[in-house]
């Protein structure tokens, strides 16, 4: 994880936001043979946390640079924290690449905000 030189203001805001985050709703179900699990899709997660982030002067941006998806949590003070997750450009087609990217965007948001979004 990378951070700005200081994170004092961002830390205060994130702690306050985390105290307000709801239990993330798992609205999608996947059936894989005899296994079934529920998860929270990215759009649903963002709908639940975005108003709280905004209220505390926080925002998220994500983008790909080279072989990594970067997820940065920003604060109005200019402070930030960022995590990076590898992405594989050698997918068989654009749809596979998009699926991987969406999956990793969801998990990166969970990591940077410390959310629980899937059943263990």
Backbone as ProteinMPNN parsed JSONL, in Angstrom:
{"seq_chain_A": "XXXXXXXXXXXXXXXXXXXXXXXXXXXXXXXXXXXXXXXXXXXXXXXXXXXXXXXXXXXXXXXXXXXXXXXXXXXXXXXXXXXXXXXXXXXXXXXXXXXXXXXXXXXXXXXXXXXXXXXX", "coords_chain_A": {"N_chain_A": [[0.855, -1.171, 0.0], [0.531, 2.212, -0.787], [0.976, 5.587, 0.34], [0.09, 9.063, 0.785], [2.336, 11.669, 1.904], [1.495, 12.381, 4.47], [-1.229, 11.106, 6.451], [-3.058, 11.823, 8.332], [-5.487, 13.408, 8.413], [-7.048, 12.074, 6.526], [-7.155, 9.573, 7.763], [-8.702, 10.096, 10.082], [-11.129, 10.775, 8.845], [-11.711, 8.399, 7.446], [-11.984, 6.539, 9.536], [-14.25, 7.577, 10.798], [-16.095, 7.306, 8.678], [-16.095, 4.509, 8.339], [-17.351, 3.736, 10.671], [-19.932, 4.294, 10.035], [-20.563, 2.764, 7.829], [-22.846, 0.522, 6.355], [-23.884, -2.916, 6.87], [-22.71, -4.69, 4.213], [-24.757, -5.449, 1.547], [-25.345, -8.576, 0.12], [-26.248, -9.281, -2.899], [-26.143, -10.825, -5.166], [-26.132, -14.137, -6.489], [-24.185, -17.015, -6.95], [-23.99, -20.074, -8.569], [-22.099, -22.892, -8.464], [-21.858, -25.839, -9.461], [-22.151, -28.046, -6.846], [-21.748, -26.068, -5.024], [-22.737, -22.952, -3.688], [-22.808, -19.447, -3.496], [-23.102, -16.114, -2.17], [-22.605, -12.729, -3.192], [-21.551, -9.271, -3.129], [-22.157, -7.056, -5.677], [-20.101, -4.649, -7.44], [-21.433, -2.222, -8.179], [-23.55, -2.187, -6.371], [-22.194, -2.118, -3.933], [-20.878, 0.36, -4.11], [-23.098, 2.056, -4.233], [-23.984, 1.837, -1.644], [-21.841, 2.8, -0.054], [-20.886, 5.227, -1.137], [-22.404, 7.696, -0.499], [-21.691, 7.988, 2.188], [-18.912, 8.134, 2.121], [-18.685, 10.549, 0.711], [-19.848, 12.34, 2.555], [-17.857, 12.5, 4.406], [-15.77, 13.672, 3.133], [-14.356, 12.028, 1.405], [-13.252, 10.094, -1.408], [-13.149, 7.779, -4.163], [-10.957, 6.587, -6.689], [-10.175, 4.68, -9.601], [-7.899, 3.037, -11.742], [-6.068, 1.676, -14.532], [-2.664, 1.098, -14.849], [-0.093, 0.114, -16.764], [0.497, -3.13, -15.831], [-1.182, -3.128, -13.629], [-4.017, -2.559, -11.562], [-4.962, 0.317, -10.009], [-6.204, 1.504, -6.999], [-7.324, 4.256, -5.455], [-7.893, 5.969, -2.499], [-9.114, 9.023, -1.776], [-8.82, 12.124, 0.011], [-10.307, 15.238, 0.971], [-8.346, 16.868, 1.975], [-6.178, 16.425, 0.466], [-4.683, 14.257, 1.048], [-3.992, 10.735, 0.598], [-4.488, 7.189, 0.138], [-3.373, 4.203, -1.406], [-3.863, 1.183, -3.171], [-2.576, -1.525, -5.122], [-3.316, -3.889, -7.622], [-2.466, -6.727, -9.497], [-3.243, -7.067, -12.975], [-4.152, -9.112, -15.705], [-3.202, -8.757, -18.89], [-3.197, -10.498, -20.954], [-5.601, -11.799, -21.67], [-8.054, -13.937, -23.285], [-9.928, -12.463, -24.726], [-11.617, -9.236, -24.988], [-13.871, -9.229, -23.338], [-13.281, -11.131, -21.343], [-11.094, -9.853, -20.184], [-12.364, -7.543, -19.24], [-14.126, -8.713, -17.378], [-12.306, -9.742, -15.501], [-11.145, -7.346, -14.666], [-13.35, -5.977, -13.524], [-13.964, -7.7, -11.397], [-11.604, -7.462, -9.901], [-11.628, -4.742, -9.353], [-13.767, -4.601, -7.599], [-12.814, -6.125, -5.407], [-10.586, -4.591, -4.736], [-11.73, -2.183, -3.866], [-12.991, -3.175, -1.595], [-10.719, -3.876, -0.127], [-9.324, -1.394, 0.302], [-11.186, 0.036, 1.753], [-11.715, -1.644, 3.817], [-13.893, -3.51, 3.825], [-16.339, -6.1, 4.275], [-17.517, -8.217, 1.943], [-18.245, -10.648, 0.878], [-19.346, -14.025, 1.442], [-17.622, -16.06, 3.748]], "CA_chain_A": [[0.0, 0.0, 0.0], [1.233, 3.485, -0.828], [0.215, 6.683, 0.936], [0.661, 10.402, 0.705], [3.325, 11.893, 2.958], [0.75, 12.305, 5.734], [-2.584, 10.554, 6.301], [-3.779, 12.107, 9.578], [-6.863, 13.844, 8.148], [-7.709, 10.958, 5.844], [-7.398, 8.527, 8.767], [-9.863, 10.514, 10.887], [-12.325, 10.69, 8.005], [-11.992, 6.999, 7.149], [-12.488, 5.908, 10.76], [-15.639, 8.044, 10.963], [-16.907, 6.684, 7.624], [-16.229, 3.079, 8.627], [-18.338, 3.59, 11.748], [-21.259, 4.465, 9.444], [-20.83, 1.827, 6.737], [-23.812, -0.527, 6.684], [-23.492, -4.263, 6.456], [-22.811, -4.684, 2.759], [-25.757, -6.414, 1.1], [-24.921, -9.538, -0.907], [-27.465, -9.404, -3.695], [-25.933, -11.736, -6.303], [-25.877, -15.529, -6.122], [-23.458, -17.803, -7.941], [-24.087, -21.519, -8.39], [-21.012, -23.618, -9.12], [-22.045, -27.242, -9.103], [-22.798, -28.231, -5.543], [-21.452, -24.911, -4.197], [-23.482, -21.737, -3.962], [-22.415, -18.367, -2.602], [-23.632, -14.797, -2.474], [-21.619, -11.664, -3.129], [-22.044, -7.917, -3.374], [-21.566, -6.495, -6.897], [-19.473, -3.345, -7.244], [-22.398, -1.117, -8.224], [-24.287, -2.217, -5.11], [-21.28, -1.673, -2.874], [-20.677, 1.8, -4.242], [-24.351, 2.726, -3.875], [-24.09, 1.834, -0.184], [-20.776, 3.536, 0.639], [-20.574, 6.531, -1.742], [-22.906, 8.852, 0.267], [-20.942, 8.095, 3.445], [-17.601, 8.659, 1.752], [-18.868, 11.96, 0.363], [-20.121, 13.09, 3.779], [-16.603, 12.622, 5.159], [-14.744, 14.256, 2.282], [-13.584, 10.94, 0.816], [-13.654, 9.632, -2.73], [-12.356, 6.681, -4.728], [-10.71, 6.519, -8.121], [-9.503, 3.456, -10.011], [-7.399, 3.066, -13.101], [-5.032, 0.701, -14.865], [-1.381, 1.576, -15.338], [0.727, -1.074, -17.025], [-0.121, -4.404, -15.446], [-1.783, -3.004, -12.308], [-5.184, -1.75, -11.249], [-4.694, 1.143, -8.831], [-7.391, 2.02, -6.326], [-6.86, 5.325, -4.567], [-8.848, 6.629, -1.624], [-8.729, 10.431, -1.691], [-9.473, 12.959, 1.016], [-10.319, 16.643, 0.56], [-7.105, 17.487, 2.441], [-5.121, 16.092, -0.481], [-4.072, 12.995, 1.458], [-4.509, 9.569, -0.123], [-3.884, 5.864, 0.262], [-3.585, 3.506, -2.673], [-3.425, -0.202, -3.294], [-2.436, -1.953, -6.512], [-3.573, -5.303, -7.845], [-2.086, -7.067, -10.869], [-4.242, -7.492, -13.957], [-3.539, -9.89, -16.783], [-3.604, -8.235, -20.198], [-3.195, -11.582, -21.943], [-6.876, -12.512, -21.672], [-8.398, -14.373, -24.639], [-10.717, -11.444, -25.421], [-11.912, -8.055, -24.175], [-14.865, -9.551, -22.311], [-12.568, -11.785, -20.247], [-10.312, -8.809, -19.523], [-13.327, -6.717, -18.512], [-14.607, -9.478, -16.226], [-11.231, -9.758, -14.501], [-10.997, -5.993, -14.153], [-14.492, -5.692, -12.653], [-13.759, -8.523, -10.202], [-10.514, -6.894, -9.115], [-12.068, -3.44, -8.865], [-14.612, -4.869, -6.427], [-11.969, -6.544, -4.291], [-9.722, -3.477, -4.349], [-12.558, -1.286, -3.06], [-13.139, -3.837, -0.293], [-9.444, -3.816, 0.593], [-8.954, -0.053, 0.723], [-12.165, 0.495, 2.748], [-11.828, -2.709, 4.818], [-15.264, -3.994, 3.797], [-16.61, -7.524, 4.091], [-18.54, -8.226, 0.889], [-18.535, -12.009, 0.444], [-19.418, -15.023, 2.495], [-16.374, -16.831, 3.877]], "C_chain_A": [[0.898, 1.23, 0.0], [0.343, 4.553, -0.219], [0.862, 8.009, 0.594], [1.609, 10.562, 1.888], [2.697, 11.842, 4.349], [-0.623, 11.708, 5.451], [-3.447, 10.843, 7.527], [-5.241, 12.483, 9.335], [-7.665, 12.737, 7.469], [-8.057, 9.867, 6.856], [-8.606, 8.85, 9.625], [-11.154, 10.335, 10.097], [-12.697, 9.238, 7.722], [-12.544, 6.276, 8.364], [-13.945, 6.311, 10.993], [-16.555, 7.398, 9.927], [-17.138, 5.205, 7.914], [-17.25, 2.827, 9.729], [-19.766, 3.683, 11.213], [-21.569, 3.473, 8.323], [-21.851, 0.786, 7.184], [-23.197, -1.897, 6.42], [-23.725, -4.324, 4.952], [-23.747, -5.817, 2.323], [-25.211, -7.279, -0.033], [-26.148, -9.899, -1.747], [-27.344, -10.342, -4.883], [-25.607, -13.131, -5.782], [-25.202, -16.235, -7.28], [-23.629, -19.267, -7.584], [-22.961, -22.174, -9.177], [-21.106, -25.075, -8.686], [-22.775, -27.372, -7.785], [-22.522, -27.07, -4.582], [-22.268, -23.712, -4.656], [-22.983, -20.667, -2.999], [-23.022, -17.065, -3.086], [-22.496, -13.784, -2.378], [-22.29, -10.331, -3.426], [-21.379, -7.382, -4.642], [-21.063, -5.072, -6.635], [-20.479, -2.196, -7.259], [-23.211, -1.038, -6.939], [-23.447, -1.727, -3.942], [-21.138, -0.159, -2.921], [-21.938, 2.582, -3.887], [-24.499, 2.831, -2.359], [-23.049, 2.721, 0.497], [-20.541, 4.947, 0.101], [-21.139, 7.711, -0.94], [-22.135, 9.067, 1.573], [-19.544, 8.636, 3.17], [-17.695, 10.157, 1.489], [-19.062, 12.82, 1.611], [-18.852, 13.336, 4.6], [-15.445, 13.134, 4.302], [-13.834, 13.232, 1.634], [-14.119, 10.593, -0.564], [-12.715, 8.538, -3.198], [-12.153, 6.9, -6.212], [-9.958, 5.234, -8.405], [-9.059, 3.6, -11.457], [-6.291, 2.048, -13.281], [-3.816, 1.437, -15.397], [-0.501, 0.358, -15.521], [-0.047, -2.338, -16.703], [-0.833, -4.339, -14.101], [-3.02, -2.119, -12.311], [-4.85, -1.0, -9.969], [-6.02, 1.653, -8.292], [-6.903, 3.021, -5.299], [-8.042, 5.911, -3.812], [-8.323, 8.037, -1.382], [-9.467, 11.119, -0.557], [-9.363, 14.415, 0.565], [-9.076, 17.402, 1.026], [-5.969, 17.309, 1.435], [-4.405, 14.796, -0.118], [-4.724, 11.839, 0.727], [-3.809, 8.299, 0.338], [-4.252, 5.097, -0.997], [-3.106, 2.066, -2.559], [-3.39, -0.549, -4.783], [-2.637, -3.458, -6.589], [-3.203, -5.637, -9.284], [-3.292, -7.449, -11.718], [-3.507, -8.163, -15.113], [-4.057, -9.398, -18.127], [-3.75, -9.338, -21.238], [-4.46, -12.433, -21.894], [-7.241, -12.892, -23.106], [-9.219, -13.361, -25.438], [-11.022, -10.291, -24.458], [-12.924, -8.344, -23.074], [-14.208, -10.216, -21.107], [-11.739, -10.768, -19.46], [-11.235, -7.924, -18.684], [-13.864, -7.417, -17.269], [-13.563, -9.498, -15.12], [-11.093, -8.388, -13.855], [-12.123, -5.645, -13.177], [-14.36, -6.437, -11.326], [-12.705, -7.881, -9.306], [-10.84, -5.488, -8.615], [-12.89, -3.618, -7.585], [-13.766, -5.233, -5.215], [-11.021, -5.442, -3.837], [-10.477, -2.456, -3.51], [-12.73, -1.882, -1.662], [-11.861, -3.714, 0.527], [-9.163, -2.418, 1.133], [-9.925, 0.497, 1.778], [-12.353, -0.481, 3.901], [-13.279, -3.185, 4.957], [-15.302, -5.52, 3.707], [-17.777, -7.614, 3.122], [-18.946, -9.613, 0.436], [-18.688, -12.908, 1.65], [-18.082, -15.749, 2.551], [-16.627, -18.296, 3.664]], "O_chain_A": [[1.904, 1.276, 0.707], [-0.884, 4.449, -0.252], [2.017, 8.073, 0.173], [1.677, 9.7, 2.763], [3.297, 11.322, 5.29], [-1.122, 11.798, 4.329], [-4.461, 10.177, 7.739], [-6.136, 11.936, 9.979], [-8.825, 12.501, 7.808], [-9.149, 9.3, 6.801], [-9.445, 7.984, 9.872], [-12.144, 9.813, 10.61], [-13.875, 8.885, 7.756], [-13.476, 5.482, 8.24], [-14.775, 5.473, 11.346], [-17.667, 6.987, 10.256], [-18.251, 4.706, 7.753], [-17.94, 1.807, 9.714], [-20.703, 3.209, 11.855], [-22.723, 3.355, 7.91], [-21.73, 0.228, 8.274], [-22.127, -2.011, 5.822], [-24.825, -4.037, 4.479], [-23.552, -6.978, 2.68], [-24.683, -6.768, -1.021], [-26.973, -10.719, -1.345], [-28.342, -10.629, -5.544], [-24.91, -13.293, -4.78], [-25.592, -16.078, -8.437], [-23.435, -19.659, -6.434], [-22.876, -22.034, -10.398], [-20.517, -25.486, -7.686], [-23.886, -26.867, -7.627], [-23.005, -27.08, -3.449], [-22.461, -23.49, -5.851], [-22.761, -20.944, -1.821], [-23.403, -16.928, -4.249], [-21.557, -13.949, -1.6], [-23.423, -10.269, -3.902], [-20.154, -7.264, -4.683], [-21.538, -4.386, -5.73], [-20.386, -1.289, -6.432], [-23.527, 0.056, -6.47], [-23.934, -1.008, -3.07], [-21.263, 0.52, -1.901], [-21.851, 3.66, -3.299], [-25.07, 3.796, -1.85], [-23.344, 3.334, 1.523], [-20.033, 5.793, 0.837], [-20.401, 8.67, -0.712], [-21.952, 10.204, 2.008], [-19.051, 9.495, 3.901], [-16.88, 10.936, 1.984], [-18.498, 13.91, 1.708], [-18.792, 14.275, 5.394], [-14.282, 13.042, 4.697], [-12.674, 13.523, 1.343], [-15.302, 10.781, -0.847], [-11.608, 8.395, -2.678], [-13.061, 7.345, -6.913], [-9.199, 4.749, -7.567], [-9.746, 4.203, -12.282], [-5.659, 1.614, -12.318], [-3.922, 2.288, -16.281], [-0.196, -0.35, -14.561], [-1.125, -2.575, -17.248], [-1.071, -5.377, -13.483], [-3.066, -1.079, -12.968], [-4.495, -1.61, -8.961], [-6.852, 2.168, -9.038], [-6.157, 2.673, -4.384], [-9.052, 6.296, -4.402], [-7.228, 8.222, -0.85], [-10.588, 10.749, -0.208], [-8.425, 14.778, -0.145], [-8.79, 18.481, 0.507], [-4.929, 17.96, 1.538], [-3.603, 14.293, -0.905], [-5.869, 11.941, 0.285], [-2.693, 8.333, 0.857], [-5.313, 5.315, -1.582], [-2.085, 1.776, -1.935], [-4.088, 0.061, -5.593], [-2.181, -4.203, -5.722], [-3.585, -4.91, -10.201], [-4.237, -8.073, -11.235], [-2.375, -7.805, -15.441], [-5.225, -9.603, -18.459], [-4.361, -9.13, -22.287], [-4.397, -13.651, -22.058], [-6.789, -12.241, -24.048], [-9.217, -13.386, -26.669], [-10.719, -10.368, -23.267], [-12.842, -7.764, -21.992], [-14.544, -9.896, -19.967], [-11.687, -10.813, -18.231], [-10.913, -7.596, -17.542], [-14.039, -6.787, -16.226], [-13.883, -9.298, -13.948], [-10.941, -8.281, -12.638], [-11.867, -5.076, -12.116], [-14.612, -5.873, -10.261], [-12.894, -7.771, -8.094], [-10.367, -5.091, -7.551], [-12.723, -2.875, -6.617], [-13.979, -4.708, -4.122], [-10.688, -5.373, -2.654], [-9.93, -1.919, -2.547], [-12.625, -1.17, -0.664], [-11.912, -3.477, 1.734], [-8.802, -2.27, 2.3], [-9.539, 1.327, 2.601], [-13.069, -0.183, 4.857], [-13.819, -3.253, 6.062], [-14.408, -6.143, 3.135], [-18.882, -7.157, 3.418], [-19.906, -9.748, -0.322], [-18.217, -12.592, 2.743], [-17.478, -16.023, 1.514], [-15.697, -19.099, 3.735]]}, "name": "protein", "num_of_chains": 1, "seq": "XXXXXXXXXXXXXXXXXXXXXXXXXXXXXXXXXXXXXXXXXXXXXXXXXXXXXXXXXXXXXXXXXXXXXXXXXXXXXXXXXXXXXXXXXXXXXXXXXXXXXXXXXXXXXXXXXXXXXXXX"}
